[in-house]
Amino acid sequence: MTQIHEPERRSRILRGRPYSLDEFAAKYGLHGDQAQSLFTRFGPSSIELDLLMAAKRRPPVLQDKIAE
């Protein structure tokens, strides 16, 4: 019998402080589905998500409250 193995997700090291899903969506003006997809694929790392959004040329809509 052939077994199908699903690829294991490697746990990433959290870089920077973690965003909540709502905070990430609000900061970049994303719809729920869009934000959920990116958050699931790239994790909650603020540094990773900020770099991703910079690469997509999506500037923040809201300033980061923690950074101030």
Secondary structure as UniProt FT lines:
FT   HELIX           21..28
FT   HELIX           32..42
FT   HELIX           46..55
FT   TURN            56..57
FT   TURN            65..67
//
